[in-house]
């Protein structure tokens, strides 16, 4: 049977599908000629391999921090003190009004709850890596490799820090109210995410301050339990350097990757240009303030306008 006759026996839809597959394979093969993508894929495979090996080696010992959240909620629901647990659990150390936030998850049996916690975290982390890789493959692979140990430590312990980092990552794709709420919760739990406020959308910054004020009110309303929380928080004694907190740097990736040059701020010339611009604007404003009769009131109005614009409050 000749090749032409064999092709004639193939149905046209099957032939079209084969053509689609061939074009897709050629396109993927062309990507492999890009050395940057090859290096990025090798880095990601090595990082994922080391993290997976570490998680498998730990086995059933993993999940100590997640178990503390799970047990804290169950002890609280049974009328006990989650900050001084009697069982083989670490104490719950976050704000008392946050216990209901963990409740729907903590009502699951531990094996199921741990699977949902770790599985959901891995899926969210892979989504964030996919988003970043599609825009800057090599830079994403390098950052993931540098943060690989922190990713693995959080996935092993089940610490909420990685979830907070991913929540702040996703906060840069949602509306201002939800973004502000995510930032306020993360900042009230760990404090280090306060810096992410500067890279949120202007309106989200304003809502973040609103939700942070709500957090203060809720903390004062649960003051006796808040004192117990502080005792549990500072009762551990001296702690080692928390390298697992480095995962919070992952929250800056959406803001950085949308910039034309994500790492230009590492160059001294960037800061020299910024400093020169700030000095020039400051000198112009001081000169205008001294020359105008109502210079002081104009300066106050200009400062208020800049603050309102920074918070997305309009004119």
Buried (B, 14 or more C-beta within 10 A) or exposed (E): EEEEEEEEEEEEEEEEEEEEEEEEEEEEEEEEEEEEBBBBBEBBEEBBEBBEEBBEEBEEEBBBBBBBBBBBBBBBBEEBBBBEBEEEBBBBBBBBBBBEBBEEBBEBEBEEBBEEBBEEBBEBBEEBBEBBBEEBBBBBBBBBBEBBBBBBBBBBBBBBBBBBBBBBBBBBEBEBBBBBBBBBBBBBBBEBBBEBBEBBBBBBBBBBBEBBEBBEEBBEEBEEBBEBBEEBEEEEEEEEEEEBBBBBBBBBBBBBBEEEEBEEEEEEEEEEEEEEEEEEEEEEBEEEBEEEEEBEEBBEEEEEEEEBEEBBBEE
